[in-house]
């Protein structure tokens, strides 16, 4: 790839870019980073989602505001509604109460402004890595779709496997291609549902650092669902801990650990203290699932 400014940055106009009631007695909010206090990218106001004939609430009365360029982790035990909330933000699931605003406009369905990365990579097996990443830009009729894909594969460190099939790639490589594909139309929002959950510990650690590198270069708003406390603290500007039955926000933690971050930060006093605080909250919520 030629040196200098890549076409993905030269053509910032190739996709449209965008310029609360907490649960009673439970929703405690730490101060959030200053950039999160700027113009909201995503806003949830009193969102409730019910499932089943008995209208059981998977998520109840959730209000949350996420700033442009902010990295937010949704954390909590199984069954707390993390993935449901992410599906609401993606427009895949319609709340029975409340509303979701994306750049100040009501979200009524899936939006080109939101890229989604799932736990399973969901790449098209009949397409090469390059064609998978170029798929979205081509659907938009962009003549530079191939160059956009090449640039993104270079950003995620996979330019050398551009012509490989997904089946020939490792799990970590597949997920990196999936992240590149989700970013190929330069959505201002990236929603990630436990994307590293199936990876081994070493690959997972490397992928976390890789994701932060990608985020630092492109600066989308990221909402990242995880069960892993250390992963949430390592990645995020803010960790939102959810409670179970029904899913609500129990507490929010600002993560004021300086960036850029590397694996060494796991031994820092600030990291250890935040881990202890969040673990205490998570244990209270996890115990509820054993009753």
VMD Tcl script that draws the C-alpha trace (Angstrom):
set ca {
  {0.00 0.00 0.00}
  {1.29 3.46 -0.90}
  {2.58 5.63 1.91}
  {0.90 8.85 2.95}
  {-2.73 9.57 3.67}
  {-4.86 6.57 2.76}
  {-8.02 6.92 0.64}
  {-10.12 5.88 3.60}
  {-9.16 9.19 5.24}
  {-9.10 11.19 1.98}
  {-12.68 10.15 1.28}
  {-14.25 10.95 4.64}
  {-17.39 11.92 2.70}
  {-18.05 8.51 1.18}
  {-20.53 7.67 3.94}
  {-22.75 10.05 5.87}
  {-21.13 11.10 9.12}
  {-22.74 12.70 12.06}
  {-21.81 15.98 12.98}
  {-32.31 10.01 31.32}
  {-34.07 8.42 34.27}
  {-31.91 6.02 36.30}
  {-33.27 2.98 38.10}
  {-34.35 4.06 41.60}
  {-31.85 3.52 44.45}
  {-29.50 1.48 42.25}
  {-28.08 3.52 39.40}
  {-24.92 5.18 40.74}
  {-22.90 7.20 38.24}
  {-19.22 8.10 38.54}
  {-17.94 11.18 36.70}
  {-17.49 10.34 33.02}
  {-14.70 11.43 30.67}
  {-15.01 14.96 29.27}
  {-15.50 13.84 25.66}
  {-18.52 11.79 26.76}
  {-20.11 14.99 28.06}
  {-20.06 16.53 24.57}
  {-22.75 16.02 21.93}
  {-24.43 12.61 22.47}
  {-24.04 10.00 19.77}
  {-26.47 7.46 21.27}
  {-29.20 8.13 23.82}
  {-31.52 5.61 25.44}
  {-34.45 7.03 27.37}
  {-36.52 4.72 29.57}
  {-36.02 1.68 27.31}
  {-37.99 -1.46 28.21}
  {-37.92 -4.71 26.21}
  {-40.29 -7.61 26.90}
  {-40.10 -11.20 25.66}
  {-42.56 -14.09 25.62}
  {-46.31 -14.45 26.05}
  {-46.00 -13.39 29.69}
  {-44.22 -10.19 28.65}
  {-41.20 -10.82 30.86}
  {-38.93 -7.76 30.92}
  {-35.45 -8.52 29.62}
  {-34.55 -4.84 29.99}
  {-36.54 -2.37 32.06}
  {-36.43 1.43 32.16}
  {-32.83 1.82 30.97}
  {-31.54 5.32 30.31}
  {-28.02 5.83 28.99}
  {-26.21 8.53 27.03}
  {-23.03 7.76 25.08}
  {-20.84 10.52 23.70}
  {-19.25 10.74 20.26}
  {-16.00 8.80 20.21}
  {-16.61 7.26 23.64}
  {-15.76 3.61 24.35}
  {-18.38 2.09 26.67}
  {-18.38 -1.48 28.00}
  {-21.63 -3.19 29.04}
  {-20.79 -5.66 31.80}
  {-22.85 -8.03 33.89}
  {-23.80 -11.64 34.62}
  {-25.67 -13.83 32.15}
  {-29.29 -12.85 31.73}
  {-28.85 -9.19 32.63}
  {-29.88 -7.93 29.18}
  {-26.52 -6.78 27.80}
  {-27.01 -8.30 24.36}
  {-30.66 -7.26 24.29}
  {-29.64 -3.68 24.95}
  {-27.04 -3.88 22.18}
  {-29.69 -5.20 19.78}
  {-31.88 -2.23 20.68}
  {-29.00 0.14 19.85}
  {-28.49 -1.69 16.54}
  {-32.16 -1.32 15.63}
  {-32.66 -5.10 15.60}
  {-35.07 -5.00 18.55}
  {-37.85 -2.48 19.20}
  {-38.51 -1.47 22.81}
  {-42.07 -1.62 24.11}
  {-41.40 1.57 26.05}
  {-38.87 4.35 25.74}
  {-36.87 5.49 22.76}
  {-33.41 5.40 21.23}
  {-31.85 8.44 19.58}
  {-28.92 8.23 17.17}
  {-27.38 11.64 16.53}
  {-30.53 13.17 17.95}
  {-32.90 11.31 15.60}
  {-35.21 8.42 16.60}
  {-33.79 5.00 15.72}
  {-36.58 2.92 14.15}
  {-34.57 0.06 12.62}
  {-31.08 -0.97 11.51}
  {-28.97 2.01 10.46}
  {-25.97 2.39 8.18}
  {-24.51 4.51 10.97}
  {-24.08 1.40 13.15}
  {-21.59 -1.35 12.41}
  {-22.08 -4.60 14.34}
  {-19.53 -7.27 15.30}
  {-20.88 -10.52 16.76}
  {-19.21 -13.22 18.84}
  {-19.12 -15.45 15.75}
  {-17.42 -13.69 12.87}
  {-20.30 -14.21 10.33}
  {-18.02 -13.69 7.31}
  {-19.26 -14.87 3.93}
  {-17.36 -18.15 3.38}
  {-17.48 -17.82 -0.42}
  {-15.72 -14.43 -0.36}
  {-12.08 -13.65 0.26}
  {-11.11 -11.47 3.21}
  {-10.82 -8.49 0.85}
  {-14.22 -9.08 -0.74}
  {-15.84 -9.51 2.68}
  {-14.56 -6.10 3.76}
  {-15.45 -4.50 0.41}
  {-19.00 -5.88 0.51}
  {-20.58 -2.90 2.30}
  {-18.91 -0.16 0.24}
  {-19.83 -2.02 -2.97}
  {-23.46 -2.21 -1.86}
  {-23.32 1.57 -1.50}
  {-21.99 1.86 -5.05}
  {-18.62 3.26 -4.03}
  {-16.10 3.04 -6.83}
  {-13.18 2.91 -4.39}
  {-14.61 -0.04 -2.43}
  {-11.58 -2.24 -3.09}
  {-9.16 0.45 -1.92}
  {-11.23 1.06 1.22}
  {-11.06 -2.68 1.99}
  {-7.31 -2.81 1.36}
  {-6.73 0.16 3.67}
  {-8.80 -1.37 6.47}
  {-7.10 -4.75 6.17}
  {-3.81 -2.87 6.49}
  {-5.10 -1.06 9.60}
  {-6.05 -4.37 11.25}
  {-2.73 -5.93 10.22}
  {-4.12 -8.37 7.67}
  {-3.09 -6.96 4.30}
  {-1.12 -10.17 3.71}
  {-4.26 -12.36 3.83}
  {-6.46 -10.21 1.59}
  {-6.98 -13.03 -0.91}
  {-7.47 -15.82 1.64}
  {-10.80 -17.51 2.38}
  {-12.26 -17.16 5.90}
  {-11.90 -20.90 6.57}
  {-8.12 -20.63 6.17}
  {-7.80 -17.89 8.81}
  {-7.34 -18.27 12.56}
  {-10.12 -17.23 14.93}
  {-8.35 -13.98 15.76}
  {-7.83 -13.18 12.08}
  {-11.48 -13.90 11.30}
  {-12.58 -11.47 13.99}
  {-10.20 -8.79 12.73}
  {-11.66 -9.18 9.23}
  {-15.11 -8.92 10.81}
  {-14.13 -5.69 12.56}
  {-12.72 -4.30 9.31}
  {-15.94 -5.22 7.50}
  {-18.05 -3.51 10.16}
  {-15.94 -0.35 9.76}
  {-15.82 -0.39 5.96}
  {-18.65 2.11 5.54}
  {-17.12 4.25 8.30}
  {-20.13 4.05 10.65}
  {-19.84 6.50 13.55}
  {-21.00 3.72 15.92}
  {-19.47 0.25 16.37}
  {-21.50 -2.26 18.42}
  {-19.62 -5.36 19.59}
  {-21.31 -8.36 21.23}
  {-18.60 -10.37 23.03}
  {-16.45 -10.50 19.89}
  {-13.49 -12.15 21.65}
  {-15.45 -14.58 23.82}
  {-14.50 -17.68 21.81}
  {-10.77 -16.89 21.59}
  {-8.00 -18.36 23.73}
  {-6.54 -16.13 26.45}
  {-3.40 -15.15 24.54}
  {-5.23 -14.30 21.32}
  {-7.89 -12.45 23.28}
  {-5.28 -10.24 24.96}
  {-3.68 -9.41 21.61}
  {-7.09 -8.68 20.07}
  {-7.90 -6.26 22.88}
  {-4.74 -4.28 22.15}
  {-5.47 -4.47 18.41}
  {-8.99 -3.12 18.94}
  {-7.69 -0.17 20.94}
  {-5.21 0.58 18.16}
  {-8.03 0.53 15.57}
  {-10.25 2.68 17.78}
  {-7.44 5.19 18.30}
  {-6.99 5.55 14.53}
  {-10.66 5.79 13.51}
  {-12.38 6.92 16.75}
  {-15.88 5.48 16.33}
  {-18.23 5.39 19.28}
  {-17.91 1.82 20.62}
  {-20.36 -0.14 22.77}
  {-18.72 -3.41 23.82}
  {-20.58 -6.25 25.56}
  {-18.49 -8.54 27.76}
  {-18.60 -10.83 30.81}
  {-14.93 -10.14 31.53}
  {-14.23 -7.46 34.15}
  {-10.58 -6.98 33.20}
  {-11.47 -6.73 29.51}
  {-14.08 -4.06 30.25}
  {-11.68 -1.94 32.33}
  {-8.80 -2.35 29.89}
  {-10.82 -1.24 26.86}
  {-13.35 1.29 28.03}
  {-13.70 4.92 29.02}
  {-16.74 3.90 31.03}
  {-18.03 0.57 32.34}
  {-21.79 0.18 32.71}
  {-22.65 -2.66 35.10}
  {-26.07 -4.21 34.65}
  {-28.25 -5.99 37.18}
  {-30.45 -9.01 36.53}
  {-34.17 -9.75 36.57}
  {-35.04 -7.41 35.02}
  {-32.02 -5.95 33.29}
  {-31.27 -2.48 34.56}
  {-28.19 -0.35 35.08}
  {-26.80 -0.98 38.54}
  {-23.80 1.34 38.38}
  {-21.50 3.17 36.01}
  {-17.74 3.47 36.52}
  {-15.51 6.03 34.82}
  {-12.18 4.47 33.81}
  {-9.64 7.27 34.11}
  {-6.58 5.14 33.33}
  {-4.41 7.03 30.81}
  {-4.24 5.99 27.16}
  {-2.62 4.41 25.24}
  {-2.95 1.24 27.31}
  {-0.94 -1.96 27.18}
  {-1.08 -5.24 29.09}
  {1.17 -3.77 31.79}
  {-1.72 -1.58 32.96}
  {-3.34 -4.66 34.54}
  {-0.82 -4.36 37.37}
  {-1.43 -0.66 38.02}
  {-2.98 0.37 41.32}
  {-5.79 2.29 39.59}
  {-6.67 -0.77 37.50}
  {-6.64 -3.11 40.50}
  {-8.81 -0.76 42.55}
  {-11.40 -0.39 39.78}
  {-11.43 -4.17 39.32}
  {-12.13 -4.62 43.04}
  {-14.98 -2.08 43.00}
  {-16.61 -3.55 39.91}
  {-16.14 -7.13 41.14}
  {-18.03 -6.27 44.33}
  {-21.00 -5.01 42.32}
  {-20.92 -7.95 39.89}
  {-20.84 -10.50 42.73}
  {-23.99 -9.01 44.23}
  {-25.76 -9.30 40.88}
  {-24.40 -12.78 40.11}
  {-25.70 -14.15 43.42}
  {-29.24 -13.30 42.32}
  {-29.03 -15.93 39.58}
  {-28.55 -18.68 42.21}
  {-31.71 -17.93 44.13}
}
mol new
graphics top color blue
foreach p $ca { graphics top sphere $p radius 0.5 }
foreach p [lrange $ca 0 end-1] q [lrange $ca 1 end] { graphics top cylinder $p $q radius 0.2 }
display resetview
